Structures are given as C-alpha cells and as structure tokens.
Amino acid sequence: MKKINHVLLILSLLSSTLMASEDGSGAYVGIGLGSTAYVDSGFAKEQTNKNVKEEIAVSSFGAKLYGGYQFNEIIGIEAAYIHYGEFSVNDEYTYSAQGLSVSANIGYTFLTGQLRPYVLLGLGYILSDFTHENTPVDDKNPTLHIGLGLDYEPMSLGGVGFRVAYESNSFSYIVHEDTQEEKRYPQGFGVLYLGAYYKF
C-alpha cells in the first residue's frame, strides 16, 4: 500500500511540473545582439541638399536588454532598452539612437511549452542624437513599438531560453520651417537580433 501511495505521489508531482511548464508563467530577463537599420523617408535629402535616396536604410550593430512577465501561455508584458548604434549618411550627418519600450507579448506555446512564436505591440520612446547644422528636430520622440519573434526554451536547460526576433520603433520627425510651418518625416529604427534569457 505504501508503495502505491509513493507511486501516486511521484505521478502527482510530475503532473504538476508538466502543467507548470506548459503554462509558461513567470518572470524573465534577457539580452540580445544583432543588426539594426534606420529608415529615413527623404529627411537626409532635404536637410543636406545632397543627391541621396528618398528613403535611406543603413545598418549598424545593436544590443537589447529586456525583461517581462508571462502570465500564461498566451499573454505577457515586456519592457526593453535597445541601443541602435550609430548611422551616417554621405558623411553629412550622423545619428545615434536609443529606445525604450513597454509592450504586450502575445503568442502561444507548443512542444510542451518549449516553443513559442509571439508578437509585440506597445509604445516606446526614442532618444536620438542628431548632428547636422541648422536642422532643428526633437531628439526625444514617442514611438509605436511592434515586433515578431520566436522563443525556444528547452526543458533540459531549466529556465534558460533563446530568441530570434525583429522589432521596430516608428515615429515622425517634425521640422519647423522658417515660415512657421511644420514638416513631418516618418522615421523607423529596427533591430534583428538573437537573444538569450532566463525565466525564474
């Protein structure tokens, strides 16, 4: 009888462990490294009076720190800091940019909680350092933050997981002309990265 009770206890513990793994809830922190891009929408052409493309997309090296809480296998919340690196256009001006964001993380888990595709949707803030004379722009801008990614968390690694994702922050630069008019230039910073995280 005692052996049967011991077997039932072990099965109960295993069952609760698997349920917790499938649920996927818990806090996590991570870091990512990858390539970043900046989309210009004609801003450089008009501000530098150079024969450059209407839309400029250039690449740099970026890093991301992120953390969040997964409420269940579908819904979570994630906050992040992204350093987009430095961009230059025709040696005429340079950008360096950093971003902050808070987003809903919406996805679904497969393979007993090990594989989870997801989307991010939230709000962010871009802090940019724009260097070009006589171009008055705001260096702090609210953004729309969106992303698409895939998390892989092997059960054998005990909370250590890996991520591949693309995320972007979109906003508009507002240039104040001499005529008191405002002109808007849609801008975008994106990052494609590989990451690693730990879930508590």
C-alpha positions as CSV (number, residue, x, y, z in Angstrom):
1,M,0.0,0.0,0.0
2,K,2.8,2.4,0.9
3,K,4.5,1.7,-2.5
4,I,1.3,2.6,-4.3
5,N,1.0,5.8,-2.3
6,H,4.6,6.7,-3.2
7,V,4.0,6.0,-6.9
8,L,0.8,8.2,-6.8
9,L,2.7,10.9,-5.1
10,I,5.5,10.8,-7.7
11,L,3.0,10.9,-10.6
12,S,1.2,13.8,-8.9
13,L,4.5,15.8,-8.7
14,L,5.4,15.0,-12.3
15,S,2.0,16.1,-13.4
16,S,2.1,19.4,-11.6
17,T,5.6,20.0,-13.0
18,L,4.5,19.4,-16.6
19,M,1.4,21.6,-16.1
20,A,3.7,24.4,-14.8
21,S,6.0,24.0,-17.8
22,E,3.1,24.1,-20.3
23,D,1.6,27.1,-18.6
24,G,4.8,29.0,-19.1
25,S,4.1,31.7,-16.5
26,G,7.0,33.5,-14.8
27,A,9.3,36.5,-14.9
28,Y,12.3,36.6,-17.3
29,V,15.3,38.7,-18.2
30,G,17.4,38.6,-21.3
31,I,19.9,40.1,-23.6
32,G,20.1,40.2,-27.4
33,L,22.7,41.2,-30.1
34,G,22.1,41.9,-33.7
35,S,21.9,44.2,-36.7
36,T,19.9,47.5,-36.7
37,A,18.5,49.6,-39.5
38,Y,17.3,53.2,-39.9
39,V,14.7,54.3,-42.5
40,D,14.9,58.0,-43.4
41,S,11.9,58.8,-45.7
42,G,13.7,61.6,-47.5
43,F,14.8,63.5,-44.5
44,A,18.5,63.4,-45.4
45,K,17.9,64.6,-49.0
46,E,16.1,67.7,-48.0
47,Q,18.2,68.6,-45.0
48,T,21.6,68.1,-46.6
49,N,20.8,69.2,-50.2
50,K,22.6,66.1,-51.4
51,N,21.7,63.7,-54.2
52,V,20.8,60.8,-51.9
53,K,17.9,58.3,-52.0
54,E,14.4,59.3,-50.9
55,E,14.5,56.6,-48.3
56,I,17.7,55.6,-46.7
57,A,18.1,52.3,-44.9
58,V,21.6,51.8,-43.3
59,S,22.8,49.1,-40.9
60,S,24.7,49.2,-37.6
61,F,25.3,47.0,-34.7
62,G,22.8,47.0,-31.8
63,A,22.0,45.5,-28.4
64,K,18.9,44.9,-26.4
65,L,18.2,44.3,-22.8
66,Y,14.7,43.0,-22.0
67,G,12.6,41.6,-19.2
68,G,9.0,40.8,-18.5
69,Y,6.4,38.6,-17.0
70,Q,4.5,35.8,-18.8
71,F,1.0,35.5,-17.2
72,N,0.2,32.3,-19.1
73,E,1.0,30.6,-22.4
74,I,-0.7,33.4,-24.3
75,I,-0.3,36.8,-22.7
76,G,2.7,38.6,-21.2
77,I,4.2,42.0,-20.8
78,E,7.7,43.0,-21.8
79,A,9.9,46.1,-21.2
80,A,13.1,46.7,-23.2
81,Y,16.0,49.0,-23.7
82,I,17.6,49.0,-27.2
83,H,20.8,50.7,-28.3
84,Y,20.6,51.0,-32.1
85,G,24.2,52.1,-32.7
86,E,25.3,54.9,-35.0
87,F,24.3,55.7,-38.6
88,S,25.9,58.1,-41.1
89,V,24.5,59.4,-44.3
90,N,27.0,60.6,-47.0
91,D,29.4,61.7,-44.3
92,E,27.0,64.7,-43.9
93,Y,25.3,63.8,-40.7
94,T,25.2,61.0,-38.1
95,Y,22.6,59.5,-35.8
96,S,23.0,57.6,-32.7
97,A,19.8,56.3,-31.1
98,Q,18.4,54.5,-28.1
99,G,14.9,53.2,-27.5
100,L,12.7,52.3,-24.5
101,S,9.5,50.3,-24.9
102,V,6.7,48.6,-23.0
103,S,4.7,46.1,-24.9
104,A,2.1,43.3,-24.7
105,N,3.7,40.0,-25.6
106,I,1.0,37.8,-27.3
107,G,1.7,34.3,-28.5
108,Y,1.2,30.6,-28.0
109,T,3.3,27.7,-26.8
110,F,4.0,24.4,-28.5
111,L,6.1,21.3,-27.7
112,T,5.1,21.2,-24.0
113,G,5.9,24.9,-23.5
114,Q,9.3,24.8,-25.2
115,L,8.5,26.7,-28.5
116,R,6.6,30.0,-28.5
117,P,6.0,32.3,-31.5
118,Y,4.8,35.7,-30.5
119,V,4.1,39.3,-31.5
120,L,4.8,42.5,-29.5
121,L,2.6,45.6,-29.6
122,G,3.2,48.6,-27.4
123,L,4.6,52.1,-27.0
124,G,8.1,53.3,-26.9
125,Y,10.4,56.3,-26.7
126,I,13.4,57.2,-28.9
127,L,16.3,59.2,-27.6
128,S,18.4,60.3,-30.6
129,D,21.5,62.4,-31.1
130,F,21.2,64.1,-34.5
131,T,24.3,66.0,-35.7
132,H,23.7,68.4,-38.6
133,E,23.9,72.1,-38.5
134,N,20.8,74.3,-38.9
135,T,18.4,71.3,-38.6
136,P,16.1,71.8,-35.5
137,V,14.5,68.5,-34.7
138,D,13.2,66.9,-31.5
139,D,15.6,64.4,-30.1
140,K,13.0,62.7,-27.9
141,N,10.0,61.1,-29.6
142,P,7.2,58.7,-28.6
143,T,7.0,55.7,-30.8
144,L,4.9,52.7,-31.9
145,H,6.7,49.6,-30.9
146,I,6.0,46.3,-32.8
147,G,7.8,43.0,-33.1
148,L,7.7,39.4,-34.2
149,G,9.7,36.6,-32.7
150,L,10.2,33.1,-31.6
151,D,11.3,31.8,-28.2
152,Y,12.8,28.4,-27.6
153,E,13.1,27.2,-24.0
154,P,14.4,23.6,-23.8
155,M,13.1,21.8,-20.7
156,S,16.6,20.3,-20.1
157,L,18.1,23.7,-19.5
158,G,15.9,24.6,-16.5
159,G,14.7,28.1,-17.5
160,V,17.3,29.1,-20.0
161,G,15.8,30.1,-23.3
162,F,16.8,31.5,-26.7
163,R,15.1,34.0,-29.0
164,V,15.2,35.3,-32.6
165,A,13.2,38.4,-33.3
166,Y,12.7,41.5,-35.3
167,E,11.4,44.7,-33.7
168,S,10.8,48.3,-34.8
169,N,10.1,51.7,-33.4
170,S,8.2,54.1,-35.7
171,F,7.7,57.9,-35.3
172,S,7.9,61.1,-37.2
173,Y,10.5,63.9,-37.2
174,I,8.9,67.4,-37.1
175,V,11.0,70.1,-38.7
176,H,10.0,73.7,-38.0
177,E,10.4,75.7,-41.2
178,D,11.2,79.4,-41.3
179,T,7.6,80.0,-42.5
180,Q,6.4,78.7,-39.1
181,E,5.1,75.6,-40.9
182,E,5.8,72.1,-39.7
183,K,7.0,69.3,-42.0
184,R,6.8,65.6,-40.9
185,Y,9.3,62.9,-41.9
186,P,8.2,59.3,-41.0
187,Q,11.2,57.6,-39.3
188,G,11.9,54.0,-38.3
189,F,14.5,52.1,-36.3
190,G,14.6,48.4,-36.5
191,V,16.6,45.6,-34.9
192,L,17.0,41.9,-36.0
193,Y,18.7,40.0,-33.1
194,L,19.5,36.7,-31.4
195,G,18.9,36.6,-27.7
196,A,19.2,34.5,-24.6
197,Y,17.1,34.8,-21.5
198,Y,16.4,33.2,-18.1
199,K,12.9,32.6,-16.8
200,F,12.5,32.5,-13.0
